[in-house]
Amino acid sequence: MMVRRADFLAANRGRRAPMPGFVLLVRERGDGDPAMRYGITVTKKVGGAVIRNRMKRRFRVLARELLPTLGIAGADHVLIGRDGGIERDFALLHAELTKALGKIMTRPIDPPRDPSRRKGKPQRQPRTEPNRAPGQ
């Protein structure tokens, strides 16, 4: 299981398969270790702690069932919970993760995202000081 933030950020540069209940990120580590690792993250936008923990428990069960057979050896797999994921039927999530893992196997690595196209706050422009005469 992945716990370090750096591992999650590295997985974000890998392949992605968006589904209605989650987004699957997969990145081959290339370190020669055939172990599969997985990580789960659910933001506060999804709900309170009870909702997020329930969603993470469901994702852990899915990962333990499907990754040993359908996952990529030597890769990091990250499940990012989406807003509609908690209401989805478990069998539907199971089918979606199976489909997402199949997509990942055929998809090339996505190019890195352009940070200038980020949503949210606009980047701050450097402040310019007015021209002042010396000694003022």
VMD Tcl script that builds the backbone (N, CA, C; Angstrom):
set m [mol new atoms 408]
animate dup $m
set s [atomselect $m all]
$s set {name element resname resid chain x y z} {
  {N N MET 1 A 0.848 -1.184 0.000}
  {CA C MET 1 A 0.000 0.000 0.000}
  {C C MET 1 A 0.887 1.238 0.000}
  {N N MET 2 A 0.485 2.226 -0.780}
  {CA C MET 2 A 1.241 3.471 -0.884}
  {C C MET 2 A 0.750 4.448 0.183}
  {N N VAL 3 A 1.684 5.157 0.798}
  {CA C VAL 3 A 1.301 6.164 1.781}
  {C C VAL 3 A 2.029 7.493 1.561}
  {N N ARG 4 A 3.153 7.501 0.874}
  {CA C ARG 4 A 3.934 8.726 0.699}
  {C C ARG 4 A 3.335 9.607 -0.397}
  {N N ARG 5 A 3.280 10.893 -0.143}
  {CA C ARG 5 A 2.720 11.844 -1.104}
  {C C ARG 5 A 3.490 11.817 -2.417}
  {N N ALA 6 A 4.789 11.662 -2.357}
  {CA C ALA 6 A 5.620 11.647 -3.565}
  {C C ALA 6 A 5.221 10.504 -4.493}
  {N N ASP 7 A 4.831 9.370 -3.925}
  {CA C ASP 7 A 4.383 8.239 -4.745}
  {C C ASP 7 A 3.076 8.566 -5.478}
  {N N PHE 8 A 2.172 9.266 -4.785}
  {CA C PHE 8 A 0.910 9.649 -5.407}
  {C C PHE 8 A 1.151 10.667 -6.523}
  {N N LEU 9 A 2.055 11.621 -6.289}
  {CA C LEU 9 A 2.364 12.619 -7.310}
  {C C LEU 9 A 3.025 11.969 -8.519}
  {N N ALA 10 A 3.870 10.983 -8.286}
  {CA C ALA 10 A 4.508 10.273 -9.398}
  {C C ALA 10 A 3.466 9.500 -10.204}
  {N N ALA 11 A 2.496 8.900 -9.526}
  {CA C ALA 11 A 1.449 8.146 -10.225}
  {C C ALA 11 A 0.600 9.071 -11.094}
  {N N ASN 12 A 0.509 10.324 -10.713}
  {CA C ASN 12 A -0.277 11.284 -11.496}
  {C C ASN 12 A 0.328 11.528 -12.877}
  {N N ARG 13 A 1.604 11.202 -13.058}
  {CA C ARG 13 A 2.256 11.367 -14.362}
  {C C ARG 13 A 2.088 10.134 -15.244}
  {N N GLY 14 A 1.390 9.119 -14.749}
  {CA C GLY 14 A 1.216 7.880 -15.506}
  {C C GLY 14 A -0.056 7.882 -16.325}
  {N N ARG 15 A -0.560 6.683 -16.585}
  {CA C ARG 15 A -1.786 6.513 -17.371}
  {C C ARG 15 A -2.992 6.740 -16.481}
  {N N ARG 16 A -4.072 7.220 -17.091}
  {CA C ARG 16 A -5.287 7.454 -16.303}
  {C C ARG 16 A -6.500 6.911 -17.035}
  {N N ALA 17 A -7.435 6.398 -16.256}
  {CA C ALA 17 A -8.689 5.881 -16.803}
  {C C ALA 17 A -9.830 6.435 -15.943}
  {N N PRO 18 A -10.474 7.515 -16.395}
  {CA C PRO 18 A -11.582 8.067 -15.614}
  {C C PRO 18 A -12.845 7.222 -15.759}
  {N N MET 19 A -13.510 6.997 -14.672}
  {CA C MET 19 A -14.773 6.263 -14.616}
  {C C MET 19 A -15.767 7.111 -13.813}
  {N N PRO 20 A -17.061 6.799 -13.876}
  {CA C PRO 20 A -18.039 7.628 -13.146}
  {C C PRO 20 A -17.824 7.684 -11.632}
  {N N GLY 21 A -17.344 6.611 -11.015}
  {CA C GLY 21 A -17.193 6.593 -9.561}
  {C C GLY 21 A -15.780 6.867 -9.069}
  {N N PHE 22 A -14.802 6.834 -9.957}
  {CA C PHE 22 A -13.406 7.013 -9.548}
  {C C PHE 22 A -12.540 7.305 -10.769}
  {N N VAL 23 A -11.301 7.656 -10.507}
  {CA C VAL 23 A -10.284 7.783 -11.550}
  {C C VAL 23 A -9.166 6.815 -11.165}
  {N N LEU 24 A -8.728 6.015 -12.123}
  {CA C LEU 24 A -7.634 5.076 -11.882}
  {C C LEU 24 A -6.376 5.639 -12.523}
  {N N LEU 25 A -5.309 5.734 -11.739}
  {CA C LEU 25 A -3.996 6.146 -12.231}
  {C C LEU 25 A -3.062 4.955 -12.117}
  {N N VAL 26 A -2.277 4.698 -13.155}
  {CA C VAL 26 A -1.312 3.608 -13.116}
  {C C VAL 26 A 0.004 4.113 -13.677}
  {N N ARG 27 A 1.084 3.862 -12.947}
  {CA C ARG 27 A 2.413 4.260 -13.402}
  {C C ARG 27 A 3.393 3.131 -13.110}
  {N N GLU 28 A 4.088 2.686 -14.175}
  {CA C GLU 28 A 5.119 1.673 -13.988}
  {C C GLU 28 A 6.295 2.340 -13.287}
  {N N ARG 29 A 6.811 1.689 -12.255}
  {CA C ARG 29 A 7.915 2.266 -11.491}
  {C C ARG 29 A 9.249 2.102 -12.197}
  {N N GLY 30 A 9.462 0.979 -12.857}
  {CA C GLY 30 A 10.721 0.750 -13.560}
  {C C GLY 30 A 11.904 0.508 -12.633}
  {N N ASP 31 A 11.642 0.051 -11.417}
  {CA C ASP 31 A 12.728 -0.208 -10.477}
  {C C ASP 31 A 13.102 -1.686 -10.395}
  {N N GLY 32 A 12.484 -2.512 -11.216}
  {CA C GLY 32 A 12.800 -3.939 -11.225}
  {C C GLY 32 A 12.049 -4.747 -10.188}
  {N N ASP 33 A 11.320 -4.103 -9.308}
  {CA C ASP 33 A 10.553 -4.802 -8.283}
  {C C ASP 33 A 9.190 -5.178 -8.875}
  {N N PRO 34 A 8.841 -6.473 -8.922}
  {CA C PRO 34 A 7.575 -6.868 -9.540}
  {C C PRO 34 A 6.347 -6.640 -8.654}
  {N N ALA 35 A 6.538 -6.126 -7.447}
  {CA C ALA 35 A 5.408 -5.933 -6.538}
  {C C ALA 35 A 4.474 -4.838 -7.042}
  {N N MET 36 A 3.175 -5.106 -6.925}
  {CA C MET 36 A 2.162 -4.114 -7.261}
  {C C MET 36 A 1.816 -3.348 -5.997}
  {N N ARG 37 A 1.775 -2.037 -6.107}
  {CA C ARG 37 A 1.357 -1.224 -4.967}
  {C C ARG 37 A 0.081 -0.484 -5.362}
  {N N TYR 38 A -0.725 -0.173 -4.354}
  {CA C TYR 38 A -1.919 0.611 -4.632}
  {C C TYR 38 A -2.101 1.670 -3.560}
  {N N GLY 39 A -2.763 2.739 -3.958}
  {CA C GLY 39 A -3.077 3.823 -3.042}
  {C C GLY 39 A -4.499 4.277 -3.297}
  {N N ILE 40 A -5.111 4.835 -2.272}
  {CA C ILE 40 A -6.498 5.286 -2.368}
  {C C ILE 40 A -6.565 6.683 -1.785}
  {N N THR 41 A -7.256 7.562 -2.487}
  {CA C THR 41 A -7.446 8.911 -1.968}
  {C C THR 41 A -8.857 9.380 -2.292}
  {N N VAL 42 A -9.464 10.035 -1.311}
  {CA C VAL 42 A -10.807 10.587 -1.469}
  {C C VAL 42 A -10.774 11.971 -0.822}
  {N N THR 43 A -11.095 13.013 -1.593}
  {CA C THR 43 A -11.000 14.379 -1.080}
  {C C THR 43 A -12.216 14.749 -0.244}
  {N N LYS 44 A -12.096 15.849 0.470}
  {CA C LYS 44 A -13.198 16.320 1.315}
  {C C LYS 44 A -14.378 16.814 0.500}
  {N N LYS 45 A -14.168 17.057 -0.794}
  {CA C LYS 45 A -15.280 17.465 -1.663}
  {C C LYS 45 A -16.337 16.367 -1.740}
  {N N VAL 46 A -15.901 15.112 -1.562}
  {CA C VAL 46 A -16.812 13.975 -1.677}
  {C C VAL 46 A -17.772 13.920 -0.493}
  {N N GLY 47 A -17.309 14.271 0.694}
  {CA C GLY 47 A -18.175 14.231 1.871}
  {C C GLY 47 A -17.367 14.264 3.149}
  {N N GLY 48 A -18.046 14.020 4.237}
  {CA C GLY 48 A -17.395 14.018 5.537}
  {C C GLY 48 A -16.556 12.763 5.744}
  {N N ALA 49 A -15.972 12.656 6.923}
  {CA C ALA 49 A -15.055 11.562 7.221}
  {C C ALA 49 A -15.720 10.196 7.111}
  {N N VAL 50 A -16.959 10.089 7.535}
  {CA C VAL 50 A -17.655 8.802 7.497}
  {C C VAL 50 A -17.830 8.347 6.045}
  {N N ILE 51 A -18.259 9.262 5.196}
  {CA C ILE 51 A -18.469 8.950 3.777}
  {C C ILE 51 A -17.141 8.578 3.116}
  {N N ARG 52 A -16.104 9.389 3.375}
  {CA C ARG 52 A -14.790 9.128 2.756}
  {C C ARG 52 A -14.223 7.788 3.201}
  {N N ASN 53 A -14.350 7.466 4.475}
  {CA C ASN 53 A -13.824 6.193 4.972}
  {C C ASN 53 A -14.598 5.007 4.404}
  {N N ARG 54 A -15.910 5.154 4.243}
  {CA C ARG 54 A -16.707 4.079 3.641}
  {C C ARG 54 A -16.260 3.836 2.203}
  {N N MET 55 A -16.018 4.923 1.492}
  {CA C MET 55 A -15.575 4.812 0.101}
  {C C MET 55 A -14.192 4.155 0.028}
  {N N LYS 56 A -13.305 4.531 0.922}
  {CA C LYS 56 A -11.962 3.935 0.929}
  {C C LYS 56 A -12.019 2.441 1.261}
  {N N ARG 57 A -12.900 2.044 2.170}
  {CA C ARG 57 A -13.049 0.614 2.485}
  {C C ARG 57 A -13.509 -0.163 1.263}
  {N N ARG 58 A -14.460 0.396 0.523}
  {CA C ARG 58 A -14.947 -0.267 -0.693}
  {C C ARG 58 A -13.818 -0.389 -1.720}
  {N N PHE 59 A -13.033 0.678 -1.898}
  {CA C PHE 59 A -11.922 0.645 -2.854}
  {C C PHE 59 A -10.846 -0.363 -2.439}
  {N N ARG 60 A -10.599 -0.487 -1.130}
  {CA C ARG 60 A -9.601 -1.470 -0.673}
  {C C ARG 60 A -10.027 -2.888 -1.018}
  {N N VAL 61 A -11.303 -3.191 -0.839}
  {CA C VAL 61 A -11.809 -4.528 -1.174}
  {C C VAL 61 A -11.674 -4.766 -2.680}
  {N N LEU 62 A -12.050 -3.776 -3.480}
  {CA C LEU 62 A -11.925 -3.905 -4.935}
  {C C LEU 62 A -10.470 -4.123 -5.343}
  {N N ALA 63 A -9.576 -3.345 -4.761}
  {CA C ALA 63 A -8.157 -3.460 -5.119}
  {C C ALA 63 A -7.610 -4.836 -4.751}
  {N N ARG 64 A -7.976 -5.347 -3.588}
  {CA C ARG 64 A -7.488 -6.665 -3.174}
  {C C ARG 64 A -8.037 -7.782 -4.050}
  {N N GLU 65 A -9.258 -7.601 -4.560}
  {CA C GLU 65 A -9.863 -8.630 -5.421}
  {C C GLU 65 A -9.292 -8.612 -6.834}
  {N N LEU 66 A -9.159 -7.424 -7.419}
  {CA C LEU 66 A -8.870 -7.332 -8.843}
  {C C LEU 66 A -7.403 -7.106 -9.202}
  {N N LEU 67 A -6.656 -6.391 -8.386}
  {CA C LEU 67 A -5.279 -6.062 -8.777}
  {C C LEU 67 A -4.359 -7.277 -8.908}
  {N N PRO 68 A -4.456 -8.285 -8.058}
  {CA C PRO 68 A -3.544 -9.422 -8.245}
  {C C PRO 68 A -3.692 -10.105 -9.594}
  {N N THR 69 A -4.884 -10.099 -10.175}
  {CA C THR 69 A -5.080 -10.783 -11.457}
  {C C THR 69 A -5.043 -9.837 -12.648}
  {N N LEU 70 A -5.564 -8.606 -12.497}
  {CA C LEU 70 A -5.679 -7.697 -13.632}
  {C C LEU 70 A -4.702 -6.530 -13.608}
  {N N GLY 71 A -4.026 -6.329 -12.487}
  {CA C GLY 71 A -3.111 -5.194 -12.371}
  {C C GLY 71 A -1.809 -5.424 -13.120}
  {N N ILE 72 A -1.005 -4.365 -13.205}
  {CA C ILE 72 A 0.276 -4.412 -13.895}
  {C C ILE 72 A 1.377 -4.636 -12.863}
  {N N ALA 73 A 2.174 -5.690 -13.069}
  {CA C ALA 73 A 3.253 -6.001 -12.134}
  {C C ALA 73 A 4.298 -4.885 -12.186}
  {N N GLY 74 A 4.813 -4.506 -11.026}
  {CA C GLY 74 A 5.836 -3.471 -10.953}
  {C C GLY 74 A 5.289 -2.074 -11.170}
  {N N ALA 75 A 3.990 -1.873 -10.914}
  {CA C ALA 75 A 3.377 -0.561 -11.135}
  {C C ALA 75 A 2.654 -0.096 -9.875}
  {N N ASP 76 A 2.466 1.213 -9.801}
  {CA C ASP 76 A 1.660 1.817 -8.744}
  {C C ASP 76 A 0.275 2.083 -9.302}
  {N N HIS 77 A -0.744 1.689 -8.551}
  {CA C HIS 77 A -2.139 1.894 -8.941}
  {C C HIS 77 A -2.775 2.810 -7.901}
  {N N VAL 78 A -3.407 3.886 -8.351}
  {CA C VAL 78 A -4.050 4.831 -7.434}
  {C C VAL 78 A -5.511 4.976 -7.827}
  {N N LEU 79 A -6.391 4.828 -6.849}
  {CA C LEU 79 A -7.826 5.054 -7.039}
  {C C LEU 79 A -8.189 6.375 -6.373}
  {N N ILE 80 A -8.738 7.294 -7.163}
  {CA C ILE 80 A -9.172 8.591 -6.649}
  {C C ILE 80 A -10.690 8.593 -6.657}
  {N N GLY 81 A -11.280 8.703 -5.481}
  {CA C GLY 81 A -12.727 8.666 -5.368}
  {C C GLY 81 A -13.381 9.902 -5.942}
  {N N ARG 82 A -14.486 9.698 -6.649}
  {CA C ARG 82 A -15.270 10.801 -7.202}
  {C C ARG 82 A -16.559 10.945 -6.416}
  {N N ASP 83 A -17.216 12.076 -6.645}
  {CA C ASP 83 A -18.413 12.424 -5.884}
  {C C ASP 83 A -19.506 11.359 -5.955}
  {N N GLY 84 A -19.759 10.786 -7.117}
  {CA C GLY 84 A -20.846 9.817 -7.243}
  {C C GLY 84 A -20.463 8.400 -6.873}
  {N N GLY 85 A -19.252 8.164 -6.437}
  {CA C GLY 85 A -18.774 6.809 -6.179}
  {C C GLY 85 A -19.399 6.110 -5.002}
  {N N ILE 86 A -19.806 6.846 -3.997}
  {CA C ILE 86 A -20.314 6.199 -2.786}
  {C C ILE 86 A -21.724 5.656 -3.005}
  {N N GLU 87 A -22.500 6.289 -3.884}
  {CA C GLU 87 A -23.858 5.803 -4.126}
  {C C GLU 87 A -23.888 4.647 -5.118}
  {N N ARG 88 A -22.814 4.417 -5.823}
  {CA C ARG 88 A -22.789 3.382 -6.865}
  {C C ARG 88 A -22.814 1.992 -6.236}
  {N N ASP 89 A -23.488 1.085 -6.902}
  {CA C ASP 89 A -23.568 -0.298 -6.465}
  {C C ASP 89 A -22.175 -0.926 -6.506}
  {N N PHE 90 A -21.874 -1.790 -5.545}
  {CA C PHE 90 A -20.546 -2.394 -5.469}
  {C C PHE 90 A -20.242 -3.219 -6.720}
  {N N ALA 91 A -21.225 -3.944 -7.236}
  {CA C ALA 91 A -21.016 -4.743 -8.447}
  {C C ALA 91 A -20.695 -3.848 -9.642}
  {N N LEU 92 A -21.309 -2.673 -9.688}
  {CA C LEU 92 A -21.030 -1.720 -10.762}
  {C C LEU 92 A -19.608 -1.168 -10.636}
  {N N LEU 93 A -19.182 -0.844 -9.417}
  {CA C LEU 93 A -17.797 -0.397 -9.208}
  {C C LEU 93 A -16.807 -1.490 -9.603}
  {N N HIS 94 A -17.134 -2.726 -9.277}
  {CA C HIS 94 A -16.292 -3.869 -9.637}
  {C C HIS 94 A -16.138 -3.956 -11.155}
  {N N ALA 95 A -17.261 -3.828 -11.871}
  {CA C ALA 95 A -17.223 -3.887 -13.334}
  {C C ALA 95 A -16.450 -2.704 -13.916}
  {N N GLU 96 A -16.610 -1.522 -13.326}
  {CA C GLU 96 A -15.900 -0.340 -13.812}
  {C C GLU 96 A -14.392 -0.454 -13.591}
  {N N LEU 97 A -13.981 -1.001 -12.450}
  {CA C LEU 97 A -12.547 -1.159 -12.208}
  {C C LEU 97 A -11.962 -2.202 -13.158}
  {N N THR 98 A -12.698 -3.256 -13.433}
  {CA C THR 98 A -12.250 -4.249 -14.410}
  {C C THR 98 A -12.073 -3.596 -15.780}
  {N N LYS 99 A -13.045 -2.784 -16.164}
  {CA C LYS 99 A -12.976 -2.086 -17.451}
  {C C LYS 99 A -11.812 -1.100 -17.478}
  {N N ALA 100 A -11.612 -0.368 -16.388}
  {CA C ALA 100 A -10.531 0.624 -16.313}
  {C C ALA 100 A -9.160 -0.045 -16.412}
  {N N LEU 101 A -8.992 -1.182 -15.746}
  {CA C LEU 101 A -7.714 -1.896 -15.817}
  {C C LEU 101 A -7.469 -2.415 -17.228}
  {N N GLY 102 A -8.524 -2.833 -17.929}
  {CA C GLY 102 A -8.385 -3.247 -19.321}
  {C C GLY 102 A -7.991 -2.091 -20.220}
  {N N LYS 103 A -8.569 -0.910 -19.977}
  {CA C LYS 103 A -8.225 0.287 -20.754}
  {C C LYS 103 A -6.761 0.673 -20.554}
  {N N ILE 104 A -6.325 0.589 -19.313}
  {CA C ILE 104 A -4.960 1.000 -18.979}
  {C C ILE 104 A -3.936 0.172 -19.747}
  {N N MET 105 A -4.228 -1.105 -19.917}
  {CA C MET 105 A -3.279 -1.988 -20.600}
  {C C MET 105 A -3.082 -1.584 -22.062}
  {N N THR 106 A -4.099 -0.988 -22.692}
  {CA C THR 106 A -4.013 -0.648 -24.109}
  {C C THR 106 A -3.680 0.813 -24.360}
  {N N ARG 107 A -3.678 1.629 -23.337}
  {CA C ARG 107 A -3.500 3.067 -23.490}
  {C C ARG 107 A -2.034 3.470 -23.334}
  {N N PRO 108 A -1.533 4.366 -24.207}
  {CA C PRO 108 A -0.172 4.865 -24.018}
  {C C PRO 108 A -0.116 5.825 -22.830}
  {N N ILE 109 A 1.067 6.132 -22.401}
  {CA C ILE 109 A 1.241 7.043 -21.272}
  {C C ILE 109 A 0.798 8.439 -21.701}
  {N N ASP 110 A -0.025 9.071 -20.873}
  {CA C ASP 110 A -0.500 10.419 -21.173}
  {C C ASP 110 A 0.637 11.417 -21.033}
  {N N PRO 111 A 0.640 12.471 -21.869}
  {CA C PRO 111 A 1.677 13.490 -21.709}
  {C C PRO 111 A 1.462 14.238 -20.398}
  {N N PRO 112 A 2.520 14.817 -19.833}
  {CA C PRO 112 A 2.349 15.557 -18.579}
  {C C PRO 112 A 1.383 16.720 -18.777}
  {N N ARG 113 A 0.677 17.044 -17.734}
  {CA C ARG 113 A -0.298 18.131 -17.808}
  {C C ARG 113 A 0.410 19.469 -17.765}
  {N N ASP 114 A -0.167 20.449 -18.476}
  {CA C ASP 114 A 0.374 21.797 -18.524}
  {C C ASP 114 A -0.081 22.548 -17.277}
  {N N PRO 115 A 0.847 22.941 -16.386}
  {CA C PRO 115 A 0.428 23.602 -15.147}
  {C C PRO 115 A -0.223 24.955 -15.380}
  {N N SER 116 A 0.005 25.589 -16.532}
  {CA C SER 116 A -0.600 26.897 -16.784}
  {C C SER 116 A -2.094 26.785 -17.066}
  {N N ARG 117 A -2.598 25.565 -17.346}
  {CA C ARG 117 A -4.011 25.366 -17.642}
  {C C ARG 117 A -4.786 24.879 -16.425}
  {N N ARG 118 A -4.236 25.059 -15.242}
  {CA C ARG 118 A -4.887 24.599 -14.021}
  {C C ARG 118 A -6.146 25.383 -13.722}
  {N N LYS 119 A -7.102 24.690 -13.133}
  {CA C LYS 119 A -8.307 25.359 -12.661}
  {C C LYS 119 A -7.988 25.962 -11.301}
  {N N GLY 120 A -8.819 26.855 -10.873}
  {CA C GLY 120 A -8.634 27.417 -9.544}
  {C C GLY 120 A -8.141 28.847 -9.618}
  {N N LYS 121 A -7.377 29.227 -8.606}
  {CA C LYS 121 A -6.904 30.600 -8.535}
  {C C LYS 121 A -5.947 30.916 -9.678}
  {N N PRO 122 A -6.077 32.081 -10.270}
  {CA C PRO 122 A -5.096 32.459 -11.292}
  {C C PRO 122 A -3.747 32.699 -10.640}
  {N N GLN 123 A -2.701 32.492 -11.413}
  {CA C GLN 123 A -1.370 32.695 -10.853}
  {C C GLN 123 A -1.152 34.181 -10.627}
  {N N ARG 124 A -0.473 34.472 -9.538}
  {CA C ARG 124 A -0.236 35.856 -9.167}
  {C C ARG 124 A 0.850 36.464 -10.039}
  {N N GLN 125 A 0.617 37.673 -10.498}
  {CA C GLN 125 A 1.625 38.381 -11.278}
  {C C GLN 125 A 2.577 39.073 -10.307}
  {N N PRO 126 A 3.874 39.131 -10.652}
  {CA C PRO 126 A 4.800 39.819 -9.753}
  {C C PRO 126 A 4.443 41.298 -9.648}
  {N N ARG 127 A 4.569 41.810 -8.449}
  {CA C ARG 127 A 4.219 43.202 -8.209}
  {C C ARG 127 A 5.342 44.097 -8.687}
  {N N THR 128 A 5.008 45.147 -9.386}
  {CA C THR 128 A 6.039 46.082 -9.830}
  {C C THR 128 A 5.958 47.325 -8.972}
  {N N GLU 129 A 7.081 47.807 -8.557}
  {CA C GLU 129 A 7.160 49.014 -7.747}
  {C C GLU 129 A 7.166 50.227 -8.675}
  {N N PRO 130 A 6.501 51.287 -8.292}
  {CA C PRO 130 A 6.570 52.490 -9.127}
  {C C PRO 130 A 7.980 53.056 -9.110}
  {N N ASN 131 A 8.339 53.708 -10.188}
  {CA C ASN 131 A 9.675 54.312 -10.266}
  {C C ASN 131 A 9.733 55.486 -9.288}
  {N N ARG 132 A 10.754 55.452 -8.475}
  {CA C ARG 132 A 10.955 56.527 -7.512}
  {C C ARG 132 A 12.323 57.128 -7.738}
  {N N ALA 133 A 12.381 58.378 -7.489}
  {CA C ALA 133 A 13.666 59.057 -7.570}
  {C C ALA 133 A 14.475 58.708 -6.320}
  {N N PRO 134 A 15.813 58.605 -6.454}
  {CA C PRO 134 A 16.615 58.278 -5.258}
  {C C PRO 134 A 16.419 59.313 -4.153}
  {N N GLY 135 A 16.343 58.848 -2.943}
  {CA C GLY 135 A 16.255 59.700 -1.784}
  {C C GLY 135 A 14.831 60.020 -1.379}
  {N N GLN 136 A 13.850 59.462 -2.011}
  {CA C GLN 136 A 12.461 59.735 -1.618}
  {C C GLN 136 A 11.983 58.733 -0.642}
}
mol reanalyze $m
mol bondsrecalc $m
mol representation Tube
mol addrep $m
